[in-house]
């Protein structure tokens, strides 16, 4: 059915995926209607025509779930939207509306040809200085007006319109008319559905070869980014593409046309097909380069390790500690081979082994580099080992202009030993870049927990390497006694083995059942008010992390973050910028690599100040402050609650894990194991009936299509 109305207020907008909740004034409806769906950054006052269906949310009641929409704007509204697009600093929706209210449909003509009339007009909020600044910006951006108004007329508004203008400038209209499908490959935040919608509006037929090729490439791309596959089998690629295009099983002409375009892409090597495996060519090369580098290392002879026992005994005497035999073996392999792996869960002695390796390297006067995938993991590694550690990106020195690493095959790193922690998080792209930049003489030690979640990006590199019998690998299974009889590692090991701990409640592992999402929030509030403080004295904003499997749902991050914001950062003025509410002192996370600002996906900081007038936010990270404005705000999200995937590589004094029935599709063993092992002090598991038990016994895992192990064989 169709619904038409004017936006009253925007409750929530995710810059990450466009999920939006807002209220709309609709004729014949007594109260504003709640609407949910995927939208650009909408503004109050915009008129929408929406297709979709009514539904009942268990908590929020009657809602309209929108599947597609158009912005039903008048000429004045298009000009107002343009003025508030972000191109003119200090001009928001209210100021834009005030300008159009005074000049109406003559606004553009007056600004273009009669600026003195504008100077003499009295518009609320405009000082003489602001008038001149605005007029100068208007003249500078005159050439963008036709483009942005064209986009608005085609239902492309807000941040997406600005992204297109930023990317293509004066060529935007020509680029869209020529090939709107390039948008889903080249512009972050525009998927195939949106590009397809734009294509239909500018006259592309459904049977267009360009459309069919774009769908195939999009499915292959999304399988890597969202599901972690390095390739897709041919039949699965075609099945997914048929579903995306909504082709009917009996549409022989449509399916034959799709098969033709598939073969055409393969012949042009836009899809690299090896037997029935279909790769993105660059991802195929990345996986092959990893294998070639490792095979070259494995072909070398083992290095002599004489004398290491004496030097290791010296360290043991100094620290009044004796290495376990398997730890000693891991240290010897790190010395003897140009690549080795150490894998094990928390409490199994990985850090102790690294200290032994560092001691021996120093005795041999060797240079050692420490690295990890995330800033938090690198900081923890450096603190534990006593020497600085860097993120892999910083170690390889990403060039913000070219988006390529400065250290590569032509400009290698200079070190004798490289130790990379949390290697389970390293995807195929990053692993390929890393191995390319390491000299053949350097000994590499990869450290990680193979039972944690795999990398967010494509591949399952650590597990694929462990499955290769040629690579020297130490598996640590014995859990050493932890300080204060901390039982988190012991219970995590049981869960990893498919056993629900009995009793569940322990000294540092706490289990709290709940029946409904509302009850879970009450328990969460009580824990933050007094429960956590009864166990430990910490800064809850900085040192406690709430983890949940999903972003959506009544106990997903979208719902939990505003709830936690009011508890952990109360009585602060909230400012709406970029579709979200921000306050000074908020805990935030970077959700996309930004090489210009030297901040990376997963970095967590605190908002130093929200500059409402200039629509900027300044965030303090561990070693720097970073300023965000305009579209850059889409790279930030509140971080009081985080998905378990985003917590990989991090460790916190206290963790609260929430498992709900709405998370059912995500409840599996490696997920809950990863969440629990983020805690080093105390962990609370809040569980709906049966949710924890379901996660513990579910070990299905989603198979990732990779070929690294086979290449190494």
N, C-alpha and C positions, 0 to 999 in steps of 0.2 A: 504494500500500500504506500501512498505518498502523504507526506506531512510537510506543511509549509508554515514558517513562522520566523520571528525575529529573536536573535540571541539576547537573553537577559543577562546571563552571567556564565563564565567558564569556571567550572569547579576544579577540573584537572586536565592538564595536557602533558603528555610524555613526548619530549623531543626525541627520545630514543626510537620509538616506533609509531608515533602519531596517535596513540590511543587517547581519546578525549571524552570527558564527561562534562556536559553543559546543560543549562536550562533555557528553554525556548518558550516565548509567549506565542500561543497558538489560538487563533479565532475559535470560539465556542468551547474552549477549555478554561475552567474556572481558575486553575492554578498553572504555573509554568510546568512544562513537560520536561522530564529528564531524558536526555538523548545520549547514547554512547556510540562510539564508532571510531574509525581512523580518519583523522582530519589534519589539515595544516593548522598553523597557529591562528585560531579564530579570534574575533574581537566582538565584544558586546555591540549590538546595533546592526550587525550583519544579518541580511535576510537569506534564508536557505530554503531550497526545495529538496526534500530528502525522500529516498526510497528505502523501505525496510519493513520491519515487523515489530509488533508489540510483544513485550515479554514481561515476566514477573521476576524481579531479583529477590532472593530470599530475605535480604536485609532492607533494601531500599525501595522495594515495591515495584510499581508499574513503571516501565521504561520503554523508550522507542529505540530499537537497535538498528542503526542506519547502515545500509550496505553501499549506497552511492548517493551523491548529492551534487547540486549546482548552487552557485551563489547568485541569488536573484537580485542583483544590484541595479540601481538606477544610475544615470550618468553622474549625478552628484555624489552618490555613494562610491562610485569608482574613483572619483577624484579624491574623496576623503580617504579611501583605502590607500591610494598612492601616496598621499601626504604622510600617512602614518606607517608607511612600509618599512621605515628604518633608515631610509636614505637621508632624512633630514633630522639631525640631532635635536632633541628637545621637543619634537613634534610627535605627540602621541595621539591616540584616537580622540580624546576630548578636544585637544587644541585643533586637530584637523577638522573636526565637526564644527567647531566655532568659526573657523575660516570660511568653510563652505556655507555655513548659515548666513554669513554676511554677504558673500558674493555669488552664491548659487552656482548656476551653470556657466557664469562668466568668470569663475575663479581662475582658470588657466589663462584666459585671454588677458585678464588684468595683470596677472603675475608676469606674463610674457611681454606685454606691450604697454602697460600703464602702471608701472611699479609705484609711481607717486601716489596713485589712488590708494594703494595698499598701505603706504607709509602714513597717510593721513587718517586711515580708518582706525577705530579704537577696538582692538581685539584683546580680550582678557588674557593676561599673562605675557603680553608682548611689550617689552621695553624697546627703546629706540635701537639699542645695540643688538637685541635679539632679532628685530625686524631686518636689519642689514645683513646679519649672519644668515638668516633664512633666505633672503632674496638672492644672496650670492650662491648659496647651495642650490636654489631653484634654477638659476641660470646654468650652473655647472652640470646639473642633472637633467636639463631639458631633453637631451637625446634619449634618456631612459624612459620618458613618459609613455611614448607610443608602445614600447615593448611591454611595460608593466600593465598598462591598461588592456593591451591585447591578452595578456595572461589572465587578468581578472575576468575579462569577458568569457574566457574559456574555463572558468572555475578554478583557476590556479592562483591562490592568494597567499598572503602571509609570508612565512619564512621560505616556503618552497619557491614562490615567485622571486624573492630576493636571491635565493641560491642560484636560480637559473640566470638571473641578470649578472650576478657576480662571476659565474662560470663563463658565460658566452657574450656578455655585453651587447653591442649593437648587432651582433650576429644571431641573437636569441631567436627571433621570429623565423629567420631563414633556416636555422638549425632544426627547429621544431617541425617546420613544414617539410623539410627534407627528410628527416628521420627522427621522429619523436621517441623511438625505442632506444636510441642511444642514451636517453636520460637515465634509464634504470641501470646502466653500466657506469655512467660517468658522474652522476650527481647523487651524493649520499642522502638517503632519506626518501628517494623516489624509487618505488618498486615497479614490477611489471604491470600490476593492476592500474597504477596511476598513469604510467606511460601509455598504456593501452587506452585508457579513458581519454587522454589528451589526443592520441592518434585518431580515435573515432570522431572527436570534435573537429579535427582539421581535415577530415575526409579520407582517412586510410581505410580500405576495405578489410574485412576480417580474413579474407584469403590471401592478403598481401604476403609475398615471400619474406619481406622484411620482418613482418610480425611473427611468422613461424620460426624464423631463425632467431629472433630476439627471445622468444619463449624458450627455445632449446638452450640457449646460452644462459638465460636467467636461471633455469632449473639447475643447470650444472654449477653456476655460481652460488646459488643459495644452498645447494647440497654441501658445498665446502664451508661457507660462512656460518650456516645455521645448524648443520648436522655433522660437520667435521670430516666429511668424506674427501679423499684425495681424487677419487674417480667414481663414476657410476657405471654399472653394467648397462649395456645398450638397451635392453628391454625395460629396465627400471627408468632410465632416462626418458624413453618414449612414453611410458605409462604416466609418469609425473607430468610430462608436457601436455599430453592429451587431456589430463584432468585440469591443468591450468587454463588451457584454451577452451575447456568445456565442449570438447568434441564428443558427439554421440558415437557409441560403438558401431552403429550401422552406417556412419558417415564415411563411406569408402573414399569418396573424392577428397574429403578433408584429411583423412589419415594418409592417403597416398601422397598428397601434396606435402604433408609433414615429413614423410619418409624421404621424399625427393630433396627437401631442404636440409635434412640431416646428412644425407650423402654429400650434398654440395659443401656443407661446412667441414666435413671430414676431408674432402678433396682439397680444400683450401688450407687445411691444417689449423682451422680455427677451433676444431675439436680434434685432439690427438687420439686416434683410435688404435689400440693395440689388442688384436683379437676382438673381444667383446667389451673391453674396458675403455671407457670414454673419459679422457682427461682434458682439463684446460691445459694447453701446451706449456705455459709457464709453470704450472704446478707439477706437471710431468717431469720437467727439467729439474725442478727443485728436489723432488724425491730422488731422482737419478743421481744428482750431484751429491746428496747425502751419502748414498750407497757407495759411489765411486771414492769419496774421501775416506770413508771407513775401511773399505776394502784395501785401499792403498796403505793405510796404517797397519792393518792386520797382516799385511804381507811382510812387514819388517820383522827382524829377529827380536826376541826378548832382550831387554837390557840387563846388565849385571846389577845385582843388588847386594853384593858382599859388604859386610860391615853394618848393615842396617839394624841388625839385632842389637849390636853394642850401643848404637846411638838411641835406639828405642828404649833400651833398658835404662839409659841415663834419664830419659824423660819420665819413665815410670818411677824411678827413685825420687826425682825432684818433686813429682806430684803425688807421691805415695799412692800409686794406682797401678794395677796390673791389667794389661789388655787381655781380653778374651781371645782364644785361639783364632776364631773366625774374624775378629777385628784385626788381628795381626796379619792374617792372610790378605785381607782387603788392602792394608797398607802396603804389603809387599807387591801386590798386583799393580797398585797405583805407581809404584816405582819401576816395575819391570816392563810394563806395556804402554804403548802410545795411546791406548784408549782402554778404559775400564769403567765398570758401573758398580755403584753401591746402592742397594735398594732395601728399604725396610720401613716399618711404621714408627710412630712416636715412641721414644723410650728405648729404642733398640741400639743406641750408641753411635749413630751416624756422625754427630758432631765430635764425639771423642776421637773417632777415626780421622776426621779432618785435622784435628789438632796434632795427631801423630804424624800425618803426612806433611803438615806445615813445618813441624819441628825438624824432620829429616831433610826437607828441602832447604831450610835455613842452614843446616849443618853442611850441606853440599854447596852452599852459596848460590842457590838457584833463585830465580825470580818467579814469584807466584802471583797469578791474577785470580781473584774471587769474583764470581758473577752469579746473578739470579734473574729470573724473568721480570720481577716487579720491584719497585722501590722498597716496599716494606720487607720483602723477602731478602733483598740485598742488605738492608740495614740490620736485620736480625742476624744474618750470616756474619756480617762484619763484627757486630757486637760480641757474638759467641766465639769467633775465631781470633779476635784481637788485632786484625788488620783490615783496612778499608775494603769494602766490596761495592761493586757497581751493578746497575742493571745491564743486561746484554746490549740494549739499545745504546746506552751511554758509552759502554766499552767499545762498541763498534763505531761510535760517532756518526750518528745520522745527520746528513746534510739537509737542513730544513728547506732548501731551495729545490734540490734535485730529488729529495725523498729517497736517496740512496745512501748506503753506508760508506764512510770514508775508508774504513778498513775492509779490504776485500781481497780478491785473488792477486791483485797487483800491489796492494799495500797491506801486508800481513801485520798481525799483532806481534809484539816482541816479548815473549815470556817462555820460561822453561816448563812451567806447570800451570794448567788452567783447570780450576774446579768450578763446576756449574751446579748450584743447588736448585731444588724444586724443578728438576728437569721434566717432570710429568706435564708441566704447564707449557713447555716449548713446542710450538707447532711446526709444521713442515717448512713454512716460509722462513721462520726465524732460525731453525736448525740449519737449513741450507746456507743462509748468510753467515752463521757462526762458523760452520766447518770450513767454508770457503776462506775465511780470514785467519785460520789457525795454521801456523807453519808445521811442516811435517815432523820437525824435531820435538815439538811441544807435546808433553804428555797430558792427555785430557782425562779428567775424572768427572763422570756424570753421577749426580746424587739425586735421588728422588724416591717417592713412595709410589710404587706401581699400582697400588690398590686404590689410590685417589682417583678423582674424576680426571679424564683426559683433558688435553688442551682445549681451550675455547675455539681456536682456529683449527684448520684442517690437519688431519693426521693423528696418529697415536704413537709418536716417535719413541718415547721411552719404552713402552711395552713391546713395540716392534723390535727394538734393539735387544731387549732382554730375551726375546724369543729366538734370537740368533745365537746358536751354541758357540760360534767362533769368538764372540766378544767375552773377555774375562768379566764375570759378574759375581758379586758377593751378595747373597740374600741374607739379611739380618732378621731373625725371628725371635730371639730371646729378648724379653723385656727386662731391663735392669731396674733395680729398686729406685723409685723416684723420691725426691725430697718430700718429707712430710707425708709419706704413704699416699701420694696422689694416685687415685685409682682410674684416672681418665684413660691412660694408655692401656691398662689391663682390660677395661670394658670396651674400648675401641677395638682391641684385638679379638675379643669374643664376637663382637658384632661383625667384624670383617670375616670371621669364620662361620657366620650364619647363626650364631647363638645369641639369644636374648639374655642379657645378664640377669642372674638371680642371686641375691635380690637386686633389683634395678637400682634402688637408691644406694648411694655410697658416700664416701667422705667428700669427694670433689665432683662426683657425677650425680646429678639430681634429676628426678623424673617427676613431672607435674601433669596429670591428666586434665583434660577439659572436654566439655560436651559440645559447646557452640563457639563460633568465632567471637561473639560478644563476651562470653566467659573467658576466652583466651586473652582478650584485651584487658579485662579486669585483673586477671592473674599477672599479666605483663606489667600493668601499672603498679600493682602491689609489690612485685619483685623490684621494680625501679625505686619505689618509695622506701622500702625497708628490707626486702628479702636479700638483695645483693649486699647491702651494707652490713647485714648481720654476719656475712661470711668474709667479706674483704673490704678494705678501705681503698677505693679507687676513684678516679675521675671517670664517671660513667660515660660522659660524652666521648672522651678520647680512648678509654681503655676497655669499654664494653661494646660488643657488637651483637646486634640481633640479626639472625640468619633465617632465611625462608627459601623454599625451593623455587618459588615463582614470583614474577612481577605482578601478574593479574590475580584477581580473586579477593575474597574478603580478608585474607591474611597474606596477601602478596605485598611486595614492596610499595606499590602504588598507594595502597590503603594504609600500610603501617607507618610510612615515613611522615605524613602529616600528623598522625596520631602521636608518634614519638617526638616530633618536633615540639608539640605543645607541652610535653612532659619534661624533656631534657633541655629545651631552650625557651622557657615560658616568658611571658610578659615582655616580649620583644615586638617591635613594630614589623609587620609583614609587608613586603613590597612585591607586587606582581610584575615580573619581568620575564619575557620570553615564554609566557604561558604557565609559569610556576610561581609559587610564593616563597620568597627568600627573606632571611633576617640576618642581621649581624650575629656572628657566633654560631651559625649553622654548620653542621658537619656535612661535607659534600664530597662527591667522587667524580673524577674525570672518567668519562665513558668512551673516549675515542683518543687514539694517539694524536698528539699535536706536537709535531717536531719543531715548529716555529717557537713555541713557548716552552719546549723541553718538559712537557708533562705527558703522562702516558696512561692508557687505559688501566683503571684500577687504582690510580694514585688518589689518596684521601687527604683532604685539607679542611681548614676551618675558614669560613667567610670572615674576613677582617672588616669589610664594610660594604654595604649596599648603597651605591650612589644613585638614588632615585632620579634626581634631576637629569643626570647624564646617561641614565640607564646602563650603568656599568656595575660590575661586581669585582671586588678585589679579594682573592683567596690566598691564605697563607698555607704553604706546604712546608715540609720539614726544613728546607734549606733556601726557600725563596718565596716571594709573593708574585702572583700572576693576576693580570687584569683581563676580564672577559667583558665583551659587549656585543650587541647585535646577535648574529647567528651563532657566535661562539658560545652563547649561553646554552645552546642545545647540547653542548658537550659536557654539561654539568648535571648532576642529579643529587638529591638529598641522600645521605649515606647513613642515617641512623639505623635503617634496616637495609640489608644487602642480600642479593641472591647468594646461595652457597657457591655457585660457579665463580662469582666475582670475588669471593673470599679466598680463593686458592692462592697459596704462597704467603698468606698473612697469618699472623698469630696474635692472639689477644689474651690479656689476663682473664677476662670473663666473656663467655658466649652464651646467648640464649637462642636456642633452635626451636622453631615453630613448625610442627607437622600437622597439616589439616587434611580432612577428607577431600577437599577441593584440589589438593596437590597430588591426587592419586596417580596420575600418569608419570609423575616424577619420583615417586617413592621407590627407591631402590638402594641397595646396600652401599655401593660406593659413594652415593650422595650423602647419606647420613654419616658414613665413616669420615668423609672429608669434613663435614660440618663439625663433628665432635672433636676431631684432631686439630681444629683451629684454636682450641682452648688450652692454655697452659696452667691456669689457676682453678677455675670452676666452670662447669657447663651445666646449664639447665635445659632439659628437653621437654618442651610443652607439646603434648600429643593428644589429638582427637582419638576417640576409641579405635584401637587397632592400627593406628597410623604407624607407630614405631615398629610394631611387630611385622606389619606389611613390608616396611622398608628393609628390615633385617633379613626376611626370608626371600625377598625378591632380588635375584642376582642375574636378571636377564641381560642387562646392559644392552645398549644399542650398538650393533656391529658397525664399525667404521670400515669403509672400503679403502684399504691401503695395499701397497705392493712392496713396502720397504723390506720386510723380512725376506720375501722371495728374491728381491734384487740382491740381497746380501748372501743368498745361498747359491 
